[in-house]
Amino acid sequence: MRNLSAVYHDTNDLRLARWDVTLRRRQGGVDEGWHLQLPVESQPGVREEVHLPLTAGAVGEVPHEMRDLILAYARNAP
């Protein structure tokens, strides 16, 4: 048996979800770490994934590399 845990991050008003952006931190399994899925503008329904290791940030501490990528979607919302 495996113990998997995923924490999803978004703004209070769900701005990322509205733009089809997913940001999560997953513990356990072969693909544990930070996952950011961004829409590909020229290909509707297709998303690009950025992956960082768990050590890039604790729960609630979005890694700077990913923060920079979601800035256009989240704007000034925490």
C-alpha positions in Angstrom: 0.0 0.0 0.0 1.2 3.5 -0.8 0.4 6.7 1.0 -0.2 9.6 -1.4 -1.0 13.2 -0.6 -1.7 16.1 -2.9 -2.3 19.8 -1.9 -3.7 22.0 -4.6 -3.0 25.8 -4.5 -5.1 28.6 -6.0 -6.2 32.1 -5.2 -9.3 32.6 -2.9 -11.4 33.4 -6.0 -10.1 30.4 -7.9 -8.3 32.5 -10.7 -6.0 29.6 -11.6 -8.9 27.2 -12.1 -10.7 29.6 -14.3 -7.7 29.8 -16.6 -7.3 26.0 -16.6 -4.1 26.2 -14.5 -3.4 23.5 -11.9 -0.8 24.0 -9.2 -0.2 21.1 -6.7 2.4 19.6 -4.4 2.2 15.8 -4.4 4.0 13.6 -1.8 4.5 9.9 -2.5 4.6 7.9 -5.7 7.0 8.1 -8.6 6.1 11.6 -9.7 6.1 13.3 -6.3 7.0 17.0 -6.3 5.5 20.3 -7.4 3.4 20.2 -10.6 2.2 23.2 -12.6 0.0 22.6 -15.6 -0.4 25.6 -17.9 -2.7 25.9 -21.0 -1.0 26.0 -24.4 -2.5 29.1 -26.1 -2.1 27.8 -29.6 -3.6 24.4 -28.8 -7.0 24.5 -26.9 -7.3 21.6 -24.4 -3.6 21.0 -24.3 -1.6 21.8 -21.2 2.2 22.0 -20.6 3.5 20.7 -17.3 6.4 22.1 -15.2 7.8 19.8 -12.5 10.0 20.7 -9.5 11.1 18.4 -6.6 9.4 18.6 -3.2 12.5 20.4 -1.8 11.6 23.4 -4.0 9.0 24.5 -1.4 6.9 23.4 1.6 3.1 23.3 1.5 1.9 26.8 1.1 5.3 28.1 -0.1 5.0 28.1 -3.9 8.4 27.9 -5.4 9.6 31.2 -7.0 10.1 29.5 -10.4 6.4 28.6 -10.4 5.2 31.9 -8.9 6.8 33.7 -11.8 4.9 31.5 -14.3 1.4 32.0 -12.7 1.8 35.7 -12.1 -0.2 36.6 -15.3 -3.1 34.4 -14.1 -3.1 35.2 -10.4 -2.1 38.9 -10.8 -1.8 40.4 -7.3 -3.9 37.8 -5.4 -2.1 35.6 -2.9 
